[in-house]
Amino acid sequence: MRDIFLGIDTSCDDTSIALYFSGSGKFIEERKTQDVHEKFKGVVPELASRDHLETLPVLLDSLLEKAQIEPFELAGIGVTYKPGLIGSILVGLSFAKAYAYSLSKPFIGIDHIEGHLFSAFLNNTKPEYPFLGVVLSGGHSEIFLVKNFGDYELISTTVDDAAGEVLDKMARYMDIGFPGGPAIEKIAINGDRKRFSFPLPIVKQNDNYFSFSGIKTAALAYFQKEDNPDDKFKSDLAASFQDAVIRQVIDRLKKALNLTKCHRIVMGGGVTANTKLRNSIIEELGDNAVILIPDIEYCTDNASMIAQLSAWKIISGNTDELSIEAHSISDLGNYYIKKNKIGF
């Protein structure tokens, strides 16, 4: 039997399913990005769940046909079971459980954030420990000290909004498109990043932590004060706001480097697809750290990272019972902050 592992991710609005060939380190993936949410300028959980339900069987058939394998050849099945939209996760988890049961295959649940921590190794490079694992996405902004596989210490998290979250919200208020991160990046290219001033936030309980709500509120105030927010104004505000987000990420990374004395940085999460962020981190920190960032296609949610982790865990003898439950929150690093957000 070939060591072929199936990974499934339905944590938000991307339906993704992948095969990982552990012998060669190669991947085959099928992915569908839902377009139903664009008119709402944000993900509608119920619509996302329904779309996953319809899409998963179609993608699975396509994937197996592309790989020219039969289901019985699978060595194991893994699926995201936390964190994310609970309805979406339930669809993927239920599908994976049923498929594993029908084939009598080993099954394991994967923490989506752990998947992002190791997504930079999808190009078949091997992790070297320890490293600083950075996850920047729509729901998460965290830095972990990854001491070994499965041994993570949380160094930094956000006390309010996540980096991707504020980019999405500002894009929605400026009415420039969805998803917000790419929309902000696109118009920021022609903007003046020095036109608007944003202070570097300091979190009183721990200055290693992120806080993005203050700069979001400041950006919204600039926008609301402008009588005629034309394209030039929006480009300048987007560039200034994006720069403020990047400056904070770099500041917290510098603090984490000094705190841990660890000089390997591994990035992951949808926000790391931002070219300005990628280039700025390499430029600012590249002389003091080895920096690994996933290919852009693996920054966003994907099942390849889930399939990879599933293989590593199952090969090591780790599996889960089919009774495992879905969770909307990650406790990776054994800690999380409960947030009382006041949204826009």
Backbone hydrogen bonds in HBPLUS format (Angstrom, degrees):
<---DONOR---> <-ACCEPTOR-->    atom                        ^
c    i                          cat <-CA-CA->   ^        H-A-AA   ^      H-
h    n   atom  resd res      DA  || num        DHA   H-A  angle D-A-AA Bond
n    s   type  num  typ     dist DA aas  dist angle  dist       angle   num
A0004-ILE N   A0002-ARG O   3.02 MM   2  5.72 123.0  2.35 109.1  93.0     1
A0022-SER N   A0003-ASP O   3.05 MM  19  5.71 146.5  2.17 163.5 169.0     2
A0075-ALA N   A0004-ILE O   2.66 MM  71  5.36 174.4  1.66 155.7 157.6     3
A0005-PHE N   A0020-TYR O   2.89 MM  15  5.12 165.6  1.91 144.9 149.6     4
A0020-TYR N   A0005-PHE O   2.82 MM  15  5.12 154.6  1.89 145.7 154.4     5
A0006-LEU N   A0076-GLY O   3.03 MM  70  6.40 166.9  2.05 156.7 156.9     6
A0078-GLY N   A0006-LEU O   2.81 MM  72  6.17 164.4  1.83 163.6 168.9     7
A0007-GLY N   A0018-ALA O   2.82 MM  11  5.17 162.7  1.85 152.6 155.9     8
A0018-ALA N   A0007-GLY O   2.88 MM  11  5.17 160.6  1.92 148.5 153.8     9
A0008-ILE N   A0078-GLY O   3.01 MM  70  6.42 137.2  2.19 136.6 149.7    10
A0080-THR N   A0008-ILE O   3.07 MM  72  6.54 150.9  2.16 158.9 167.4    11
A0009-ASP N   A0016-SER O   2.92 MM   7  5.24 166.4  1.94 153.6 152.7    12
A0016-SER N   A0009-ASP O   3.11 MM   7  5.24 155.1  2.18 156.6 160.4    13
A0085-LEU N   A0011-SER O   2.94 MM  74  5.92 155.6  2.00 171.9 166.1    14
A0034-GLN N   A0013-ASP O   3.32 MM  21  5.88 162.6  2.35 154.0 159.1    15
A0015-THR N   A0032-LYS O   2.91 MM  17  5.18 159.5  1.96 159.8 158.0    16
A0032-LYS N   A0015-THR O   2.77 MM  17  5.18 157.5  1.82 153.6 160.9    17
A0017-ILE N   A0030-GLU O   2.93 MM  13  5.45 161.3  1.96 163.3 168.3    18
A0030-GLU N   A0017-ILE O   2.86 MM  13  5.45 165.9  1.88 166.7 171.5    19
A0019-LEU N   A0028-ILE O   2.77 MM   9  5.22 158.0  1.81 155.2 162.9    20
A0028-ILE N   A0019-LEU O   3.03 MM   9  5.22 148.2  2.13 143.6 149.9    21
A0021-PHE N   A0026-LYS O   2.92 MM   5  5.32 171.4  1.93 159.1 161.8    22
A0025-GLY N   A0021-PHE O   2.66 MM   4  5.43 143.6  1.79 160.6 173.0    23
A0038-GLU N   A0035-ASP O   3.44 MM   3  5.80 158.4  2.49 108.5 113.8    24
A0040-PHE N   A0037-HIS O   2.91 MM   3  5.33 141.2  2.06 111.3 123.2    25
A0041-LYS N   A0038-GLU O   3.05 MM   3  5.03 152.8  2.13 102.0 110.6    26
A0048-ALA N   A0044-VAL O   2.99 MM   4  6.18 155.9  2.05 158.0 165.6    27
A0049-SER N   A0045-PRO O   3.00 MM   4  6.27 160.7  2.04 154.7 158.4    28
A0050-ARG N   A0046-GLU O   3.18 MM   4  6.42 163.9  2.21 148.9 152.4    29
A0051-ASP N   A0047-LEU O   3.04 MM   4  6.19 158.3  2.09 146.8 152.7    30
A0052-HIS N   A0048-ALA O   3.00 MM   4  6.27 159.3  2.04 152.8 158.0    31
A0053-LEU N   A0049-SER O   3.09 MM   4  6.32 158.7  2.13 148.6 154.1    32
A0054-GLU N   A0050-ARG O   3.15 MM   4  6.46 150.8  2.24 146.8 153.5    33
A0055-THR N   A0051-ASP O   2.91 MM   4  6.00 149.7  2.00 149.0 158.2    34
A0056-LEU N   A0052-HIS O   2.96 MM   4  5.81 170.5  1.97 157.9 157.7    35
A0058-VAL N   A0055-THR O   3.07 MM   3  5.37 116.6  2.49 107.6 123.1    36
A0059-LEU N   A0055-THR O   2.97 MM   4  6.20 163.1  2.00 163.8 169.3    37
A0060-LEU N   A0056-LEU O   2.94 MM   4  6.12 160.1  1.98 157.2 162.8    38
A0061-ASP N   A0057-PRO O   3.10 MM   4  6.29 166.4  2.12 147.3 150.1    39
A0062-SER N   A0058-VAL O   3.08 MM   4  6.29 160.5  2.12 146.7 152.5    40
A0063-LEU N   A0059-LEU O   2.81 MM   4  5.96 155.0  1.87 149.6 156.6    41
A0064-LEU N   A0060-LEU O   3.00 MM   4  6.21 170.8  2.01 159.5 160.4    42
A0065-GLU N   A0061-ASP O   3.07 MM   4  6.17 155.5  2.14 143.6 150.7    43
A0066-LYS N   A0062-SER O   2.90 MM   4  6.06 157.0  1.95 145.8 152.4    44
A0067-ALA N   A0063-LEU O   2.95 MM   4  6.17 158.2  2.00 151.5 157.1    45
A0068-GLN N   A0064-LEU O   2.86 MM   4  5.79 119.7  2.23 132.5 147.9    46
A0069-ILE N   A0064-LEU O   3.22 MM   5  5.56 159.3  2.27 147.3 153.4    47
A0068-GLN N   A0065-GLU O   3.19 MM   3  4.88 137.0  2.39  90.2 102.5    48
A0073-GLU N   A0070-GLU O   2.97 MM   3  5.63 160.8  2.00 122.7 128.9    49
A0074-LEU N   A0071-PRO O   3.12 MM   3  5.76 169.8  2.13 121.2 124.4    50
A0077-ILE N   A0106-PRO O   2.92 MM  29  6.28 155.4  1.98 151.9 159.3    51
A0108-ILE N   A0077-ILE O   2.99 MM  31  6.51 140.9  2.15 152.9 160.1    52
A0079-VAL N   A0108-ILE O   3.15 MM  29  6.71 144.4  2.28 152.9 163.4    53
A0110-ILE N   A0079-VAL O   2.78 MM  31  5.71 160.7  1.81 146.4 147.8    54
A0081-TYR N   A0110-ILE O   3.12 MM  29  5.88 154.7  2.18 139.8 144.1    55
A0327-HIS N   A0081-TYR O   2.95 MM 246  6.35 152.6  2.03 158.7 167.1    56
A0112-HIS N   A0082-LYS O   2.67 MM  30  5.98 171.1  1.68 151.5 152.6    57
A0084-GLY N   A0328-SER O   3.28 MM 244  4.95 156.9  2.34 107.9 110.0    58
A0089-ILE N   A0085-LEU O   2.91 MM   4  6.15 166.1  1.93 163.5 168.1    59
A0090-LEU N   A0086-ILE O   2.95 MM   4  6.08 156.5  2.01 145.6 151.9    60
A0091-VAL N   A0087-GLY O   3.22 MM   4  6.50 148.3  2.33 143.0 150.0    61
A0092-GLY N   A0088-SER O   3.29 MM   4  6.69 166.8  2.31 155.6 156.4    62
A0093-LEU N   A0089-ILE O   2.81 MM   4  5.94 167.5  1.83 160.5 164.8    63
A0094-SER N   A0090-LEU O   2.91 MM   4  5.82 162.9  1.94 142.2 147.4    64
A0095-PHE N   A0091-VAL O   3.04 MM   4  6.15 159.5  2.08 147.2 153.2    65
A0096-ALA N   A0092-GLY O   2.94 MM   4  6.11 162.7  1.97 149.4 153.9    66
A0097-LYS N   A0093-LEU O   2.91 MM   4  6.08 162.1  1.94 151.2 156.3    67
A0098-ALA N   A0094-SER O   3.04 MM   4  6.18 168.1  2.06 149.0 152.1    68
A0099-TYR N   A0095-PHE O   3.00 MM   4  6.18 155.9  2.06 147.0 154.1    69
A0100-ALA N   A0096-ALA O   2.86 MM   4  6.00 163.9  1.89 152.1 156.6    70
A0101-TYR N   A0097-LYS O   2.88 MM   4  6.04 160.4  1.91 151.5 157.4    71
A0102-SER N   A0098-ALA O   2.94 MM   4  6.06 159.7  1.98 144.4 150.0    72
A0103-LEU N   A0099-TYR O   3.14 MM   4  6.29 140.7  2.31 141.4 150.8    73
A0104-SER N   A0100-ALA O   2.83 MM   4  5.71 113.5  2.28 138.5 155.1    74
A0105-LYS N   A0100-ALA O   3.03 MM   5  5.01 161.2  2.07 139.4 144.7    75
A0104-SER N   A0101-TYR O   3.24 MM   3  4.96 147.9  2.35  94.2 103.6    76
A0320-ASP N   A0107-PHE O   2.80 MM 213  5.84 171.3  1.81 155.5 155.8    77
A0114-GLU N   A0111-ASP O   2.99 MM   3  5.29 119.9  2.37 104.4 119.2    78
A0115-GLY N   A0111-ASP O   3.08 MM   4  6.51 146.8  2.19 147.8 158.0    79
A0116-HIS N   A0112-HIS O   3.12 MM   4  6.57 151.1  2.21 145.9 152.2    80
A0117-LEU N   A0113-ILE O   3.03 MM   4  6.35 148.5  2.13 145.0 154.0    81
A0118-PHE N   A0115-GLY O   3.18 MM   3  5.53 140.7  2.34 104.6 114.5    82
A0119-SER N   A0116-HIS O   3.24 MM   3  4.95 165.7  2.26 100.6 104.9    83
A0121-PHE N   A0118-PHE O   3.11 MM   3  5.64 161.6  2.14 113.4 119.2    84
A0122-LEU N   A0119-SER O   3.24 MM   3  5.51 158.0  2.29 115.0 114.7    85
A0124-ASN N   A0121-PHE O   3.19 MM   3  5.71 139.3  2.37 117.7 118.3    86
A0131-PHE N   A0146-VAL O   3.06 MM  15  5.28 148.3  2.16 133.6 143.3    87
A0146-VAL N   A0131-PHE O   2.77 MM  15  5.28 163.8  1.80 173.7 171.2    88
A0132-LEU N   A0264-ARG O   2.70 MM 132  6.02 173.6  1.71 163.1 162.0    89
A0266-VAL N   A0132-LEU O   2.80 MM 134  6.02 169.9  1.81 162.7 162.3    90
A0133-GLY N   A0144-PHE O   2.75 MM  11  4.95 151.0  1.84 145.0 152.0    91
A0144-PHE N   A0133-GLY O   2.75 MM  11  4.95 162.3  1.78 146.0 152.3    92
A0134-VAL N   A0266-VAL O   2.84 MM 132  6.11 168.3  1.85 159.9 162.7    93
A0268-GLY N   A0134-VAL O   2.82 MM 134  6.05 115.1  2.25 155.7 174.4    94
A0135-VAL N   A0142-GLU O   2.90 MM   7  5.29 163.3  1.92 152.0 157.7    95
A0142-GLU N   A0135-VAL O   2.94 MM   7  5.29 158.6  1.99 147.6 154.7    96
A0136-LEU N   A0268-GLY O   2.97 MM 132  6.42 160.2  2.01 155.5 156.5    97
A0271-VAL N   A0136-LEU O   3.02 MM 135  5.37 149.5  2.11 134.4 139.6    98
A0137-SER N   A0140-HIS O   2.74 MM   3  5.09 162.9  1.77 160.0 158.9    99
A0164-GLY N   A0137-SER O   3.00 MM  27  4.93 141.0  2.16 135.4 128.1   100
A0143-ILE N   A0156-SER O   2.84 MM  13  4.88 153.8  1.91 134.4 137.2   101
A0155-ILE N   A0143-ILE O   2.74 MM  12  5.40 159.6  1.78 153.0 158.4   102
A0156-SER N   A0143-ILE O   3.09 MM  13  4.88 156.5  2.15 137.9 138.8   103
A0145-LEU N   A0153-GLU O   2.70 MM   8  5.04 163.7  1.73 152.6 156.8   104
A0153-GLU N   A0145-LEU O   2.99 MM   8  5.04 156.9  2.04 135.8 143.4   105
A0147-LYS N   A0151-ASP O   2.92 MM   4  5.51 142.4  2.07 162.6 173.3   106
A0151-ASP N   A0148-ASN O   2.99 MM   3  5.09 170.0  2.00 126.9 127.3   107
A0210-PHE N   A0157-THR O   2.83 MM  53  5.86 158.4  1.87 137.6 144.2   108
A0159-VAL N   A0210-PHE O   3.04 MM  51  6.35 158.6  2.08 155.9 153.7   109
A0166-VAL N   A0162-ALA O   3.16 MM   4  6.49 156.5  2.22 156.9 160.0   110
A0167-LEU N   A0163-ALA O   3.27 MM   4  6.53 155.7  2.33 146.9 153.7   111
A0168-ASP N   A0164-GLY O   3.00 MM   4  6.18 156.8  2.05 145.3 151.3   112
A0169-LYS N   A0165-GLU O   2.99 MM   4  6.23 156.9  2.04 146.2 152.7   113
A0170-MET N   A0166-VAL O   2.97 MM   4  6.08 162.2  2.00 147.4 151.5   114
A0171-ALA N   A0167-LEU O   3.08 MM   4  6.17 158.0  2.13 144.4 150.6   115
A0172-ARG N   A0168-ASP O   3.02 MM   4  6.21 151.0  2.10 143.7 151.6   116
A0173-TYR N   A0169-LYS O   3.02 MM   4  6.31 155.5  2.09 147.1 153.1   117
A0174-MET N   A0170-MET O   2.93 MM   4  6.12 148.9  2.03 147.2 155.6   118
A0175-ASP N   A0171-ALA O   2.90 MM   4  5.87 109.8  2.40 131.6 148.3   119
A0176-ILE N   A0171-ALA O   3.12 MM   5  5.50 162.8  2.15 148.5 153.8   120
A0175-ASP N   A0172-ARG O   3.17 MM   3  4.89 145.9  2.29  91.7 101.8   121
A0184-ILE N   A0180-GLY O   2.79 MM   4  5.96 162.0  1.82 163.7 166.7   122
A0185-GLU N   A0181-GLY O   3.01 MM   4  6.22 168.2  2.03 154.6 158.1   123
A0186-LYS N   A0182-PRO O   2.92 MM   4  6.02 153.5  1.99 144.0 150.7   124
A0187-ILE N   A0183-ALA O   3.33 MM   4  6.59 167.8  2.34 151.4 152.1   125
A0188-ALA N   A0184-ILE O   2.95 MM   4  5.92 141.4  2.10 148.1 159.9   126
A0191-GLY N   A0188-ALA O   3.00 MM   3  4.81 163.0  2.03 105.2 109.8   127
A0195-ARG N   A0192-ASP O   3.26 MM   3  5.63 169.8  2.27 113.8 116.5   128
A0206-ASN N   A0203-VAL O   3.24 MM   3  5.55 133.8  2.46 104.7 116.6   129
A0209-TYR N   A0206-ASN O   3.04 MM   3  5.75 165.0  2.06 122.2 126.6   130
A0216-LYS N   A0212-PHE O   3.16 MM   4  6.30 149.1  2.26 144.9 154.1   131
A0217-THR N   A0213-SER O   2.91 MM   4  6.12 157.5  1.96 147.8 153.0   132
A0218-ALA N   A0214-GLY O   2.97 MM   4  6.23 156.2  2.03 146.2 153.0   133
A0219-ALA N   A0215-ILE O   2.90 MM   4  6.01 156.9  1.96 142.2 148.3   134
A0220-LEU N   A0216-LYS O   2.95 MM   4  6.18 155.8  2.01 148.5 155.3   135
A0221-ALA N   A0217-THR O   2.99 MM   4  6.23 149.3  2.08 142.9 151.1   136
A0222-TYR N   A0218-ALA O   3.03 MM   4  6.38 157.6  2.08 149.9 155.1   137
A0223-PHE N   A0219-ALA O   3.05 MM   4  6.29 157.2  2.10 146.0 152.3   138
A0224-GLN N   A0220-LEU O   2.88 MM   4  6.10 158.1  1.93 150.7 156.4   139
A0225-LYS N   A0221-ALA O   3.06 MM   4  6.17 143.0  2.21 146.9 155.3   140
A0226-GLU N   A0223-PHE O   3.30 MM   3  5.47 147.3  2.42 100.8 109.8   141
A0230-ASP N   A0228-ASN O   2.75 MM   2  5.71 119.6  2.11 119.9 102.4   142
A0234-LYS N   A0230-ASP O   2.99 MM   4  6.29 165.4  2.01 157.9 162.0   143
A0235-SER N   A0231-ASP O   2.90 MM   4  6.07 156.3  1.96 147.5 154.0   144
A0236-ASP N   A0232-LYS O   3.01 MM   4  6.20 161.8  2.05 150.7 155.1   145
A0237-LEU N   A0233-PHE O   2.90 MM   4  6.10 162.7  1.93 153.8 159.0   146
A0238-ALA N   A0234-LYS O   2.84 MM   4  5.92 159.5  1.88 146.2 152.4   147
A0239-ALA N   A0235-SER O   2.94 MM   4  6.08 159.4  1.98 145.0 150.7   148
A0240-SER N   A0236-ASP O   2.92 MM   4  6.08 160.9  1.96 148.4 153.6   149
A0241-PHE N   A0237-LEU O   2.84 MM   4  5.91 161.5  1.88 149.3 155.0   150
A0242-GLN N   A0238-ALA O   2.85 MM   4  5.90 166.1  1.87 149.3 153.8   151
A0243-ASP N   A0239-ALA O   3.01 MM   4  6.05 154.1  2.08 139.1 146.5   152
A0244-ALA N   A0240-SER O   3.03 MM   4  6.28 145.1  2.15 139.8 148.9   153
A0244-ALA N   A0241-PHE O   3.08 MM   3  5.07 118.8  2.47  94.1 109.2   154
A0245-VAL N   A0241-PHE O   3.07 MM   4  6.44 154.1  2.14 152.3 158.6   155
A0246-ILE N   A0242-GLN O   3.01 MM   4  6.28 164.4  2.04 152.0 156.0   156
A0247-ARG N   A0243-ASP O   2.86 MM   4  6.03 158.9  1.90 148.1 154.1   157
A0248-GLN N   A0244-ALA O   3.18 MM   4  6.32 153.9  2.25 141.6 147.5   158
A0249-VAL N   A0245-VAL O   3.12 MM   4  6.42 159.3  2.16 149.5 155.1   159
A0250-ILE N   A0246-ILE O   2.98 MM   4  6.24 166.5  2.00 157.7 160.6   160
A0251-ASP N   A0247-ARG O   2.95 MM   4  6.09 155.4  2.01 143.3 150.6   161
A0252-ARG N   A0248-GLN O   2.96 MM   4  6.20 164.4  1.98 155.0 158.0   162
A0253-LEU N   A0249-VAL O   2.96 MM   4  6.16 149.8  2.05 145.7 154.8   163
A0254-LYS N   A0250-ILE O   2.93 MM   4  6.16 154.0  2.00 149.3 155.6   164
A0255-LYS N   A0251-ASP O   3.08 MM   4  6.39 156.5  2.14 146.6 152.8   165
A0256-ALA N   A0252-ARG O   2.93 MM   4  6.16 154.2  2.00 143.4 150.6   166
A0257-LEU N   A0253-LEU O   2.88 MM   4  6.11 153.7  1.95 149.1 155.9   167
A0258-ASN N   A0254-LYS O   3.04 MM   4  6.28 160.5  2.07 148.3 153.1   168
A0259-LEU N   A0255-LYS O   2.87 MM   4  6.04 153.3  1.94 147.2 155.3   169
A0260-THR N   A0256-ALA O   2.97 MM   4  5.97 165.9  1.99 149.2 152.3   170
A0261-LYS N   A0257-LEU O   2.87 MM   4  5.38 141.7  2.01 138.8 148.0   171
A0290-VAL N   A0263-HIS O   2.96 MM  27  6.29 160.8  2.00 145.3 143.7   172
A0265-ILE N   A0290-VAL O   2.76 MM  25  6.08 168.6  1.77 168.1 171.5   173
A0292-LEU N   A0265-ILE O   2.81 MM  27  6.21 161.8  1.84 162.0 168.3   174
A0267-MET N   A0292-LEU O   2.84 MM  25  6.22 166.6  1.86 169.2 173.2   175
A0272-THR N   A0269-GLY O   3.01 MM   3  5.75 145.5  2.14 120.2 129.2   176
A0273-ALA N   A0270-GLY O   3.10 MM   3  5.67 162.4  2.13 115.7 119.4   177
A0274-ASN N   A0271-VAL O   3.02 MM   3  5.74 167.1  2.04 120.6 124.4   178
A0278-ARG N   A0274-ASN O   2.99 MM   4  6.28 166.2  2.01 157.8 161.6   179
A0279-ASN N   A0275-THR O   2.95 MM   4  6.09 171.4  1.95 154.5 156.7   180
A0280-SER N   A0276-LYS O   2.93 MM   4  5.95 155.5  1.99 144.1 151.5   181
A0281-ILE N   A0277-LEU O   3.00 MM   4  6.12 163.0  2.03 155.2 158.5   182
A0282-ILE N   A0278-ARG O   3.18 MM   4  6.38 164.4  2.21 148.5 152.8   183
A0283-GLU N   A0279-ASN O   2.88 MM   4  6.02 158.4  1.93 146.2 152.9   184
A0284-GLU N   A0280-SER O   2.83 MM   4  5.90 161.9  1.86 150.0 154.9   185
A0285-LEU N   A0281-ILE O   2.86 MM   4  5.63 158.0  1.91 145.3 151.7   186
A0286-GLY N   A0282-ILE O   2.84 MM   4  4.57 135.1  2.04 124.0 130.7   187
A0288-ASN N   A0285-LEU O   3.01 MM   3  5.54 147.4  2.12 114.6 124.0   188
A0289-ALA N   A0285-LEU O   3.07 MM   4  6.08 119.6  2.45 151.5 167.8   189
A0298-TYR N   A0295-ASP O   2.81 MM   3  5.52 153.8  1.88 124.2 132.4   190
A0299-CYS N   A0296-ILE O   3.13 MM   3  5.17 166.9  2.14 107.4 111.3   191
A0306-ILE N   A0303-ALA O   3.10 MM   3  4.92 120.3  2.48  90.2 105.6   192
A0307-ALA N   A0303-ALA O   2.81 MM   4  6.07 156.8  1.87 153.5 159.6   193
A0308-GLN N   A0304-SER O   2.92 MM   4  6.12 157.6  1.97 149.1 155.0   194
A0309-LEU N   A0305-MET O   3.19 MM   4  6.31 167.8  2.20 139.6 142.5   195
A0310-SER N   A0306-ILE O   2.92 MM   4  6.03 155.9  1.98 145.6 153.3   196
A0311-ALA N   A0307-ALA O   2.99 MM   4  6.19 155.8  2.05 146.2 151.8   197
A0312-TRP N   A0308-GLN O   3.06 MM   4  6.38 167.5  2.08 154.0 156.7   198
A0313-LYS N   A0309-LEU O   2.93 MM   4  6.09 165.4  1.95 153.7 157.5   199
A0314-ILE N   A0310-SER O   2.87 MM   4  5.92 168.6  1.89 151.9 155.8   200
A0315-ILE N   A0311-ALA O   2.89 MM   4  5.81 165.4  1.91 152.7 157.5   201
A0316-SER N   A0312-TRP O   3.20 MM   4  6.23 138.8  2.38 130.9 141.2   202
A0316-SER N   A0313-LYS O   3.11 MM   3  5.07 123.1  2.45  92.2 107.0   203
A0318-ASN N   A0313-LYS O   2.88 MM   5  5.21 161.1  1.92 150.1 144.1   204
A0317-GLY N   A0314-ILE O   2.92 MM   3  5.01 157.4  1.97 105.0 111.9   205
A0324-ILE N   A0321-GLU O   3.22 MM   3  5.93 164.6  2.25 121.5 122.3   206
A0334-ASN N   A0331-ASP O   2.63 MM   3  4.99 134.4  1.83 145.0 143.6   207
